[in-house]
Amino acid sequence: MREAMLVAARRLSPEVRELTIDPGADFRFVAGQWVSFRIPVQGQIAARAYSIASAPRADGPFQIAVTRVEQGLGSGYLHALELPAVLPMTGPEGLFRLEEPQRPILMVATGTGVSPLRSMLLAAESAGRELPPTTLLFGMRTESDLLYREDFERLASKWRAFRYEPTLSRAGEAWSGRRGYAQAHVAELVRALGGDCDVYACGLNEMIKEVRGLLKSELGFARQRIHTERYD
Ligand SMILES: Cc1cc2nc3c(=O)[nH]c(=O)nc-3n(C[C@H](O)[C@H](O)[C@H](O)COP(=O)(O)OP(=O)(O)OC[C@H]3O[C@@H](n4cnc5c(N)ncnc54)[C@H](O)[C@@H]3O)c2cc1C
């Protein structure tokens, strides 16, 4: 167990707070991994997992993005926490990592499920390594929910082979991009990548279940091509 410190915080969207955590010395992680905080919940200490949203670095702080869940005890605590604060933490953990890319990549996220994918993309950027053709499909409700939009737009203008495809389920009239749930766009984006790709999906169970079902039964994907991380 580490005594990590909350050293900075900012609001990313109406429902999401980004926390900057200093884990102390000798902390190493691979892009895609998560950490677990011990949080006081109703007089007891409960563990809550959060994916790291920033790229790995030799040492120093990292970021997580926390969705405020209605009636959520852990997320409510992390949204209210004032600086500076000690956060007991374990990790990193998790096997949701970018395999050595051998074919195009489709990334699918909803909500803060975009965090580990951002970490993977920023890790490639800071290593100066361009990925094979890669599409990030990101489903949210409204434009103000589009977390880390400026990072993904920057990468899309820098990397010719990277496409950022946000889709909104409650878009205003002015929105000219994709509409509806992420699941509805998967088949088309798989085809645009040539059909044979690796898929990395992260978010709530419902979305993961639907994307996995679609890939396996309708698009004939082998299970080794589908990498997922579920948040509930
Ligand atoms: C590997 C892993 C990584 C995770 N990474 C992140 C992350 O980067 N950012 C993040 O915000 N969360 C992440 N989570 C979810 C997080 O661990 C908590 O489950 C979440 O913050 C809710 O905890 P809570 O104590 O506030 O809610 P609780 O009091 O435990 O639960 C309240 C209710 O809300 C439901 N619920 C849980 N999560 C959500 C959600 N996101 N949206 C809607 N309903 C929900 C629960 O099923 C429950 O019914 C991750 C989970 C896992 C397993």
The ligand as an SDF file (V2000), in Angstrom:
LIG
                    3D

 53 58  0  0  0  0  0  0  0  0999 V2000
  -10.6650   -1.8760  -13.7490 C   0  0  0  0  0  0  0  0  0  0  0  0
  -11.5860   -0.7140  -13.4480 C   0  0  0  0  0  0  0  0  0  0  0  0
  -11.2090    0.5800  -13.8050 C   0  0  0  0  0  0  0  0  0  0  0  0
  -12.0640    1.6540  -13.5510 C   0  0  0  0  0  0  0  0  0  0  0  0
  -11.6860    2.8990  -13.9590 N   0  0  0  0  0  0  0  0  0  0  0  0
  -12.5300    3.9470  -13.7480 C   0  0  0  0  0  0  0  0  0  0  0  0
  -12.1730    5.2540  -14.2070 C   0  0  0  0  0  0  0  0  0  0  0  0
  -11.0930    5.4930  -14.7740 O   0  0  0  0  0  0  0  0  0  0  0  0
  -13.0430    6.2730  -13.9780 N   0  0  0  0  0  0  0  0  0  0  0  0
  -14.2560    6.0640  -13.3320 C   0  0  0  0  0  0  0  0  0  0  0  0
  -14.9910    7.0370  -13.1440 O   0  0  0  0  0  0  0  0  0  0  0  0
  -14.6100    4.8240  -12.8910 N   0  0  0  0  0  0  0  0  0  0  0  0
  -13.7790    3.7840  -13.0760 C   0  0  0  0  0  0  0  0  0  0  0  0
  -14.1310    2.5400  -12.6140 N   0  0  0  0  0  0  0  0  0  0  0  0
  -15.3690    2.4060  -11.7900 C   0  0  0  0  0  0  0  0  0  0  0  0
  -15.0100    2.7410  -10.3270 C   0  0  0  0  0  0  0  0  0  0  0  0
  -14.1360    1.7570   -9.8020 O   0  0  0  0  0  0  0  0  0  0  0  0
  -16.2520    2.7670   -9.4210 C   0  0  0  0  0  0  0  0  0  0  0  0
  -16.9940    1.5920   -9.6150 O   0  0  0  0  0  0  0  0  0  0  0  0
  -17.1340    3.9640   -9.7340 C   0  0  0  0  0  0  0  0  0  0  0  0
  -16.4110    5.1700   -9.4390 O   0  0  0  0  0  0  0  0  0  0  0  0
  -18.4110    3.9160   -8.8710 C   0  0  0  0  0  0  0  0  0  0  0  0
  -18.0360    3.8040   -7.5270 O   0  0  0  0  0  0  0  0  0  0  0  0
  -18.9170    4.4730   -6.3910 P   0  0  0  0  0  0  0  0  0  0  0  0
  -18.3600    4.0490   -5.0720 O   0  0  0  0  0  0  0  0  0  0  0  0
  -19.0610    5.9530   -6.6360 O   0  0  0  0  0  0  0  0  0  0  0  0
  -20.3480    3.8450   -6.6500 O   0  0  0  0  0  0  0  0  0  0  0  0
  -21.0370    2.6970   -5.7630 P   0  0  0  0  0  0  0  0  0  0  0  0
  -21.5430    3.3700   -4.5250 O   0  0  0  0  0  0  0  0  0  0  0  0
  -20.1260    1.5380   -5.6350 O   0  0  0  0  0  0  0  0  0  0  0  0
  -22.1900    2.2480   -6.7790 O   0  0  0  0  0  0  0  0  0  0  0  0
  -23.3080    3.0100   -7.1050 C   0  0  0  0  0  0  0  0  0  0  0  0
  -24.0660    2.3720   -8.2960 C   0  0  0  0  0  0  0  0  0  0  0  0
  -23.5790    2.9400   -9.5300 O   0  0  0  0  0  0  0  0  0  0  0  0
  -23.2510    1.9210  -10.4970 C   0  0  0  0  0  0  0  0  0  0  0  0
  -22.0850    2.4120  -11.2460 N   0  0  0  0  0  0  0  0  0  0  0  0
  -20.8000    2.1620  -10.9960 C   0  0  0  0  0  0  0  0  0  0  0  0
  -19.9800    2.8270  -11.8570 N   0  0  0  0  0  0  0  0  0  0  0  0
  -20.8080    3.5210  -12.6550 C   0  0  0  0  0  0  0  0  0  0  0  0
  -20.5700    4.4230  -13.7230 C   0  0  0  0  0  0  0  0  0  0  0  0
  -19.3470    4.7600  -14.1460 N   0  0  0  0  0  0  0  0  0  0  0  0
  -21.6660    4.9890  -14.3240 N   0  0  0  0  0  0  0  0  0  0  0  0
  -22.9050    4.6820  -13.9130 C   0  0  0  0  0  0  0  0  0  0  0  0
  -23.1740    3.8290  -12.9010 N   0  0  0  0  0  0  0  0  0  0  0  0
  -22.1470    3.2520  -12.2840 C   0  0  0  0  0  0  0  0  0  0  0  0
  -22.9630    0.6950   -9.6860 C   0  0  0  0  0  0  0  0  0  0  0  0
  -23.2410   -0.4580  -10.4570 O   0  0  0  0  0  0  0  0  0  0  0  0
  -23.8960    0.8610   -8.4780 C   0  0  0  0  0  0  0  0  0  0  0  0
  -25.1600    0.3480   -8.8080 O   0  0  0  0  0  0  0  0  0  0  0  0
  -13.3040    1.4470  -12.8760 C   0  0  0  0  0  0  0  0  0  0  0  0
  -13.6600    0.1490  -12.4930 C   0  0  0  0  0  0  0  0  0  0  0  0
  -12.8310   -0.9140  -12.7820 C   0  0  0  0  0  0  0  0  0  0  0  0
  -13.2500   -2.2960  -12.3500 C   0  0  0  0  0  0  0  0  0  0  0  0
  1  2  1  0
  2  3  1  0
  2 52  2  0
  3  4  2  0
  4  5  1  0
  4 50  1  0
  5  6  2  0
  6  7  1  0
  6 13  1  0
  7  8  2  0
  7  9  1  0
  9 10  1  0
 10 11  2  0
 10 12  1  0
 12 13  2  0
 13 14  1  0
 14 15  1  0
 14 50  1  0
 15 16  1  0
 16 17  1  0
 16 18  1  0
 18 19  1  0
 18 20  1  0
 20 21  1  0
 20 22  1  0
 22 23  1  0
 23 24  1  0
 24 25  2  0
 24 26  1  0
 24 27  1  0
 27 28  1  0
 28 29  2  0
 28 30  1  0
 28 31  1  0
 31 32  1  0
 32 33  1  0
 33 34  1  0
 33 48  1  0
 34 35  1  0
 35 36  1  0
 35 46  1  0
 36 37  1  0
 36 45  1  0
 37 38  2  0
 38 39  1  0
 39 40  1  0
 39 45  2  0
 40 41  1  0
 40 42  2  0
 42 43  1  0
 43 44  2  0
 44 45  1  0
 46 47  1  0
 46 48  1  0
 48 49  1  0
 50 51  2  0
 51 52  1  0
 52 53  1  0
M  END
$$$$
